[in-house]
Amino acid sequence: MLQPPTFQDVLKARQVIASYLLRTPLHFYQALSDLLSCQVYVKHENHQPVGVFKARGGIYLVSQMSQAERQRGVMTASTGNHGQSIAYAGRLFGVRAIIGVPEGANPGKVAAMRALGAEVQFHGADFDAAREVVERLAEKEGYRYVHSGDEPHLIAGVGTYALEILEDLPDVETIIVPVGGGSGAAGVCTVVKALNPAVEVIGVQSAAAPAAFKSWKAKKLVEDKMETFAEGVATRTAFALPQRILWEHLDDFVLVGEEDLRQAIVLMLQHTHNLAEGAGAASLAAAVKYKERLAGRKVALVLSGGNLSLEKLRWALAAEAA
C-alpha cells in the first residue's frame, strides 16, 4: 500500500521545486469580500507556467525518478492539466513523456502538451477510459506509469502551495480547494493539519461528477457519473491515496452545480481580472454557496487553474448576457 506523504516530504519538495517555479501570489480582493461578507484571498495557481497547480507535483515527481525510470520515459493519462505538468517536467529533465487524453480533450491543453514536447494519444470518451488504456500500454511497453492521484511525490509537490498560503496568511481560517482526483486537497490537508489543525479545509466538486465527494462521504471508493464541463474535476472514479488522506483530515466537502461553476468563472473574471477554468472557479462557487457559514471569516480560495478554452469562455459570457 502506498504511504501518504508527510509534512517533511512537502518541505523536501519545496526545496526542489524552488529551483524551477516561482512562488505564486495570494491576493486580497475587496469586491469579492464585499460580495461574500468575509475576507477573501485568492491563491493564484493559475499563474504557474502551465496555468495550473499541478506543475508543482509533476516537477517533484520526475525529479525523484531514478535514472533507469527517466531513460524508460513516462506515460500518464489526463484531461489536460496533469498532462501539461508531466510534459513540462519531462522537458525540464529530458524525459520522454506520452500523455493519453480523452477524444474530446480541451484542444488548448492538447496543443500546450505538444508544444512542451509530449506525445499525445487519444483514447476513449472520458478520462477514466483513457486512463484504463494508458495503464495497459505503459505496462506492456515498459514506461514508468504516472497515476494522476495515487503518487506520494505528486501530493507532496502540490502541497507546497499550502505552505505558501500559511506563510503569507498565518491567520487564515478556511481554505477552499477544488477536488477532482484529490491530489491538491490531499496536499493542503497534509500541510494544514501538521501546522495548524484549527484551519478548516473544505473540498469542492461538481455535482455532475461527484465520485470523490461520494467516496469521502462513504469512506470507500465509489464510481459515479461524469457529466461536468469542468475537465479539471471530470473523474468517474475516486483515487485511493488522496481519499485516505481526505478521510482523515478534510473538514467538509461541498458539491456545486454546473451553473454555479459557470457563474463563478464570470465572477472571478469580473472581480479579480483572472481567467479561471471550471475547476479553478469551483472554490469561489463553493464560497458563494457557503456564504452564510463563511461570514466574517478569513478565507483563502484556491484558483487551481486558468486553462479555459475560448469556446467555454464565450459560452460562459454569452450565458451571463442572455
N, C-alpha and C positions, 0 to 999 in steps of 0.2 A: 504494500500500500504506500502511495506517495505521502511524504511527510509535509505538512504545511510549512511555509517559510516562517521564520521567526523575525522579531524586530531587528535582531542583529544582522539577519540576512538582508533586510531592507537597507540598513546602514552601509553594508558592504556594497550593495547595488548602487547606492548613491555615489560612492567613491568612483566606481567605474563609469557610470553614466555621465558624471560631471565633465568628463573629458570630451563628450560628444554632443551634449544637449545643454542649452541654456535653461535657467530657471524660468518657469512661466509665471506671469503676473497674477495676483489676486487683487481685483479691483472692487471698491465700494461703489454702488450705484444708487444715488438718491431717488431717482424716478422709480426704480423697482422697489426700493424700500418704502416709498410712499404708497405704492400700489398694494403692497403686501403687509403693510403695518408692522414691519420688522426691519432689522438692519441686514441688508442683502449684499453679500460679497460673491463675486463670480471668479472661479478658478479657471483660467483661460488655457486649457489644454488644447484648444483649437489653434493655439499659436505654435504648436510643435511643427517641425519641418514637414511632416506628412499630414498635418492638420488634425492629429488625434493623439490621445494619451498613450496609446499602445506602443508608440515609438520607444518609450522607456523600457517596456518589457522585452521587445524584440532585440534591442541592443544588448541588454544584460544577458539574455539567454544565449545569443550567439557568441558573446564574449566569453562565456563559460564553457563552450563546447570544446571537446578535445580536438587535437589536430586531425585525428582519423575521421571524426564526425564532420569536420569542416571540409575535408577532402571528398567525402561522400556526397556532400550537398544536403540541403534541407528541402522538405516538402510539407506543405500545410494546406488547409482549407480555410476559406474566408469569404465573407460577403464584400470585403474590400479593405477595411481599416487594419485588421490584424495582418492581412497580406501585405499591406504597404509597410507595416512595421518590420516584417521579416525581410521584405525586399530591401528596405533601407539598411537594415543591419547586414544583410548579405553583401551589399555593395561596400559598406564600411570595412568589412573583414574579408572580402574576397571569397565569399562562399556562394556557390550556385544555389539559387532559390527558385523552386517551382511552386506556383500557387494555383490550387484548384478553386474555382468560383462557380456559383450557380449560373445557369444560362442567362438569367435576367439581371446579372450583376450591374451595379452602377457603372456606366461607361467611363465616367471621370476617374473613378477609383481603378478601373482596369487599365486605363491609359497611364495613370500615375505609377502603377506597379511595373508596367512595361518600361516606362521611362527610367525607372530605377534599376533596370537590368534583369528583372524577374521574368521567368517564362510563365505565361498564364494559360491554364487549361480550363475548359468549360465542362462541368459535369452536373447534370440533374437540375431539378426545378427549384431547389432551395438549398440553404447552407448545409443542412444535415445530410441531404442526398449527396452533395459534393464531398462532404467530409467522409462519408462511408466509402466512396470510390477512392479518395486520396489515401485513406488508411490502408486499403488493399494494395494500391500501387506502390506506396512507399515501402511496404514490407516486401513485396515482390522484387522491386528494383534496387533495394538496399539504401534508400535515402534515410536520413535522420528525420523521422516524422515529428512535427511540432504541433501538438494539440493547442487549440486556442484558449484553453482554460486550465486543463489538468497539467500544468507545468509550474513547479515551485519558483523557478527563476523568473518566469513571466510575472507572477504575482508579486514577487519581491521587487521587481523592476518598476511596475506601475505603482506600487505602494509608495514610491519616493515622492509622488506629488502630494500625498497626505502629510508627509514630513514638512513640506514647504508650507502647506496651509497652516499647520500648528505653529510653525516658526513665525509666520507673518501675522497670524491672528490667534495668539495664545488663548484668548478668552472666547473663542468660538464655542457656541453651544450646540449647534446642529450642523451636520454635513449631509447633504442630499446627493446621492450618486446614482447614475443610470446603471441598470443591470441588463446584460444580455447573457453572456456566459457566466459573468460574475467575477472576472479577474480584478476589475477595478474596485468593486465593492469589497472584495476579499482583501485587497491590498490596503484599502482605507481602514478596515476593521483591524487588521494586523497592527497597524501603526497606532491608531487612536486608542485602542483598548490597552496597549502597552504604555502609552504616555499619559493619557488622561481618560480613564474609563467613563467619566461623567459626561463626556461629549456624546451626544446622540447621533448615531449613524442610521440614515434612512435610505433604503434602496427603492428604485422606481423602475417599473417595466410597463410595456404596452399591454393593455388588456387583450389585444389581438394576437399576442404571442406570450402567454403567461406561464411557460413551463418552469422558469426559475422561481417565480412567485409561488406557484403551487407546490413546488418541491420544498421550498423554505417552510411553507405552512404545514406540509405533511411530514416533514423531516425524513423524506425519502425521495429518490429521484423519480420525477414524473415527466411523461411526454405529453405534449398538448399541441393545439393548432398553431400555425404560423401564418398570420394574415396581416401583419403590420407593414406599412410603407417604410418604416424606420429600420433600414437594414442593419444598423449597428446593434439592434436588440432583437434581431429576427432569428431566434433559435426555436426549434421544436423540442429539444431535449435540454435538460439541465446537466451541468458538469460536476463531477463528483468532488474534486478537490475544493473548488470555490464554495460549493454548498456546505461542505463540512465546516469551513471557516464561518460562513454566514449563519449556519445553525447555532453556532456557539456565541457569536459576537454581534450579529446585526440586530439593532434595536427594533426596527419596524420596516415594513415593506408595503408599498402602495402601487396600485395599478391605475393607469391613466388611459383615456380613450384616444383614438386616432385624431379626433378633432381637438382634443386638449393639446396634443403634440403639435399639430399644425398652428394653433393659436400661439403656442409658446415660441415657435420659430419666429413668428411675426413680432411678438413682444420683445424677444431677445434682440432682434434687428432694430426695432424701434428705439429701445431704451439703452442698449449698450453699443449699437452700431457694429455688432459682430454677427457673422453668419453662423448659425447652429444647424447641424443636420438634425433629423428627427430624434435620434438617440441623445445627441448633445443637448437638445432642448428639454429632455424629459425631466431633468431636475427642476427646471422652472415650472413645468406643468404640474409637478407634484407639489411645489410650494404654493401654487395657486389653489390647488385642491385642499391643501392643509393650512390655508391662510389663518383661520381662527386659532388653530393649535400653535402656530408659529408666532403669533402676535407678540411683539416686544422682545423677541429673541434675536441673537446674533447668528446669522445663518450663512453658510458657505454652500453655493450651488456649483457643482462640477459641470462645466461646459466641456464635455468629454471629447467632442469632435465637431469640426465645421465643414465636413466634406459633403455638402448638399449639392445635388445636381441642379443645373439650370432649369431642367424640366420641373423638378419638385419645388424649386423656389418660385417659379412662375405660378404653379398650382397653388402654393400656399398664399401668395399675394393676391391672386385672382379670386380665390375663395373668400378672402378677407374683404375685398371690394364689392363682392356680389351682394 
